[in-house]
Amino acid sequence: MDRRKFLKATAATAAATLLPAPVLASPFTKKYADVLGHKMAYIDEGEGRPIVFLHGNPASSYLWRNIIPYVTDGHRAIAPDLMGMGDSDKPNMTETYHESAHYLHTFLDSLDLQDAILVIHDWGSALGWHYARTRPDRIAAVAFMEAMAPPFMPMKDITVLHPQMVEFMTGIRTPGVGEQMIMEQNLFLDAFMRHDGAGLSDEVMAEYNRPYPTADSRKILLDWPREIPMEGSPSDVHAVVESNSDFVTESTFPKLMFHVSPGAVIPEFAAEWIKENLTNIEAIYLGEGGHFIQEQYPDEIGKGLADWLTRV
């Protein structure tokens, strides 16, 4: 379904009930599952072959709101909020990646996925590749964008980043400085995400900010960038991402990459390497963009994904 038609229809329904048109708000009602004693929120729309959408930091399933309508005619779209993010519970986690993986993978196992397709981004890509690598009987294909993938991840040399990004990441990983930047000043959401690409509106940023009203609630937004494997640290996450990259390189299942220039996690040189070296890979170049390309190119991603699904 064309996103504009979808939003027009939902706007008409909203008007009939005297509610604001959900052009910027999520048009989906979330469900909740008990996962290891905590509540995980998720979107579950449509019927058919399952497609699992996995977001990263500092987003939620809201990131996929304008793409999901393209696949729900004939597919079941599942989009969880990672534990600690969005409308999911926020337990205190000391090993953010490994605990998040345990929660997410337990949730996905409970769905008894068969012949499923993953659509992944940012940290959702590390978690998604990890799941596909350890449950190859459940996952049949993967679409990815701005994802942790070879040859760029794990990052062996931080100086390959833009100097401003090196400064930003160095600050985040410095004790005391990172807390001030991300928890107190909210720079990850109100600066990095807001001004990525074309920039995001007040209404959209209000929804991304809603789950994080206090400095303490934003701790997980700091913990995630401190887990990014750079120059071998942290070693445990480096090992996971390295295994993921080896798995992606050796895999033969269908893959679809959306990429932009200059990008962030998949810079241009990495996109070219992926196209030349991965097996069973299709690629769609979207144009100029940053990291949160779902906000810049929702229709292009939705249409490209829907077309690819007819062949997978």
Buried (B, 14 or more C-beta within 10 A) or exposed (E): BEBEEBBEEBBEEBEEEEEEBBBBBBBBEBEEBEBEEBBBBBBBBBEEBBBBBBBBBBBBBBBBBBBBBBBBEEBBBBBBBBBBBBBBBBBEBEBBBBBBBBBBBBBBEEBEBEEBBBBBBBBBBBBBBBBBBEBEEBBBBBBBBBBBBBEBBBBEEBEEBEEEEBEBBBBBBEEEEBBBBBBEBBBBBBBBBBEBBEEBEEEBBEBBBEBBEEBEEBBBBBBBBBBBBBEEBBEEBBEBBBBBBEBBBEBEBBBBBBBBBEBBBBBEEBBEBBBEEBEEBBBBBBEEBBBBBBBBBBEBBBBBBBEBBEEB
